[in-house]
Amino acid sequence: MVDIELLRFPTGKYAPPSEITENELKEWISIIKELPEKLEEEVANLSVEALNWIYRPEGWNIKQVVHHLADSHMNSIIRFKLAMTEDNPTVRPYLQDKWAALPDATNIEIASSLNILKGVHSRMVILFESMSAPDWKRPLHHPEYETPLALGWMLGMYAWHSNHHLAHVRQAIKHQGHF
């Protein structure tokens, strides 16, 4: 029997440390920097059939995961830039499952989203490496959370998100979409 929870969260759920250190920030920036290359290595030689492999029962296929990462991380850089230029801005959530079902996430090749990730992650790293200790404490308001979220917390979450979905792609490849 398959453990659905383990398939949903192969790297575990996001659990930020109570105090975020400079070393953790550097590690998380490194994860952000490396994701596009790692993801491209995983999907480079996949057939159209393989891109449609799911990572768990009732889960997205590899193609949808790649497109989701592009969608999510485009939103991410905008959220960071809003928090760097405004006082506690409210960011907009989006319905990721509905986005993953739109034609641009289901009916096209993944090259465009891989290119988006390369560009967005390059800009994220430039922004992140320029940020000061007080910048990482800058808050933003996300309607799905009760309290303001600091940018350090957000960086950790997007580093986790990168590893989380990279693990989903690897899982789909390992199981060839069969569970």
Secondary structure, 3 states (H helix, E strand, C coil): CCCHHHHHCCCCCCCCCCCCCHHHHHHHHHHHHHHHHHHHHHHCCCCHHHHCCECCCCCCEHHHHHHHHHHHHHHHHHHHHHHHHCCCCECCCCCHHHHHCCHHHHCCCCHHHHHHHHHHHHHHHHHHHHCCCCHHHCEEECCCCCCCEEHHHHHHHHHHHHHHHHHHHHHHHHHCCCC
